[in-house]
Amino acid sequence: MPNILPETMKALEITEYSGESSSFRFIEKQVPKLKEGQALVKIHASSINPSDLMFFRGLYGIKKKLPVVPGFEGSGTVVGLGSASSSLKLGDRVACVAGYLGDGTFAEYMATDISNCIPLLDSVSLEEGAMFFVNPLTAYALLELAKNKNSTGVVQTACASALGKMIIRLAKGRNLPLLNIVRREDQIEQVKAEGAEFVLNSSSPNFDKEFIKLSRKLKINYFIDAVGGEVASKIFQLSPAETNMVSYGNLSEESLNIQPGVFIFQKKTIEGFWLNFWINSLTPEEFSAHSKEAQQLLKSYFKSDINKRFKLESGFEAIEYYKNNMSAGKILIKPED
Ligand SMILES: NC(=O)c1ccc[n+]([C@@H]2O[C@H](COP(=O)([O-])OP(=O)(O)OC[C@H]3O[C@@H](n4cnc5c(N)ncnc54)[C@H](OP(=O)(O)O)[C@@H]3O)[C@@H](O)[C@H]2O)c1
């Protein structure tokens, strides 16, 4: 059967990097034409992540020519291939991410490099696939890096996030001591329900004293941080000597303020983590093995709760809703709904 595709599709576009409602528009545009090495994915669902919120305002590590369809992550079915591929065929269900250039997942169709698509195991639904690429692979990578650094205990911030909850479950499964930091009292019960044993609230007046005590007891020497700013700077400075900090997010949008003495006299170190760089550091065989392992954990350690689903034309409403309910689960945008 020939694959008949429509000429045009519905999409959400941004016209400027302001994040304001006036910068979004719901439009009809050409279904993308495939280039060599690309796949055309009919999008089933796309998830909204903190990276999208940064991108809308021009603050993310990738800035594209405007106007552009945003959305970094999604899932769908392969309906076109720009060249023969040994890893993908028409009809495959895939998790996919947008490339550094061109339109993203908040549309009915997206063209992206074949290497940006991961075929889904039969056991994985398309909704689970829409939340697979970014968070599960990052949680997996962060704890692989902790293992490679012979980490004896880990502290993480923003642990009520979807990714933070994955780290809680995975660390527990690996018997890795984990100290979890939330910023609100009501998040404590939420993360305990995921299996967190040690939780501190960074807003509590006793935080510093309790952190010093628990971080020594748990032999913390690895700090994974998604918050940046004052909270991360304080945790890093209060952590035991020789702690290695990995900065992988900046939810506070504030700078770190750290005394040089912690590097000089306490042998502490800081490095960054970006999933794109981690994936590029792997051979295709390693990436395929890690992503298969991570997919097998999608119903357990890497489960993401879905808070709400929105239609594509309500995309801006979905984004506003997500901003105000980040700890309550992921928001999916679904063109077909
Ligand atoms: N570097 C990478 O490659 C990479 C890959 C994946 C994810 N990430 C990062 O991982 C982090 C979590 O992503 P996610 O998708 O799991 O997020 P999510 O589920 O949307 O949750 C975001 C969480 O961050 C909390 N938060 C927001 N602003 C905060 C602040 N200023 N201080 C402390 N906590 C704050 C929210 O708590 P409230 O409910 O209190 O607002 C919520 O629990 C993000 O920073 C994201 O950019 C990085």
The ligand as a Gaussian input file, in Angstrom:
#p B3LYP/6-31G(d) Opt

LIG

0 1
 N       20.796000      18.041000      31.506000
 C       19.990000      17.201000      30.905000
 O       20.333000      16.555000      29.912000
 C       18.595000      17.013000      31.449000
 C       17.775000      16.010000      30.951000
 C       16.518000      15.829000      31.514000
 C       16.059000      16.674000      32.518000
 N       16.895000      17.672000      32.949000
 C       16.490000      18.558000      34.055000
 O       15.922000      17.781000      35.092000
 C       15.095000      18.604000      35.880000
 C       13.792000      17.869000      36.179000
 O       13.071000      17.683000      34.975000
 P       11.622000      16.996000      35.033000
 O       11.108000      16.873000      33.655000
 O       11.701000      15.765000      35.855000
 O       10.787000      18.114000      35.802000
 P        9.266000      18.116000      36.239000
 O        8.729000      16.751000      36.416000
 O        8.535000      19.039000      35.369000
 O        9.351000      18.776000      37.692000
 C       10.028000      19.959000      37.948000
 C       10.310000      20.006000      39.430000
 O       11.178000      21.077000      39.723000
 C       10.705000      21.749000      40.872000
 N       11.136000      23.140000      40.802000
 C       10.786000      24.079000      39.908000
 N       11.438000      25.218000      40.148000
 C       12.219000      24.992000      41.231000
 C       13.131000      25.775000      41.970000
 N       13.369000      27.055000      41.645000
 N       13.743000      25.218000      43.027000
 C       13.508000      23.935000      43.374000
 N       12.665000      23.130000      42.701000
 C       12.024000      23.662000      41.648000
 C        9.196000      21.597000      40.801000
 O        8.682000      21.740000      42.100000
 P        7.401000      22.637000      42.402000
 O        6.211000      21.729000      42.238000
 O        7.667000      23.061000      43.805000
 O        7.384000      23.772000      41.422000
 C        9.076000      20.150000      40.288000
 O        9.144000      19.232000      41.344000
 C       14.933000      19.909000      35.091000
 O       15.817000      20.882000      35.600000
 C       15.389000      19.516000      33.706000
 O       15.858000      20.618000      32.945000
 C       18.138000      17.861000      32.438000

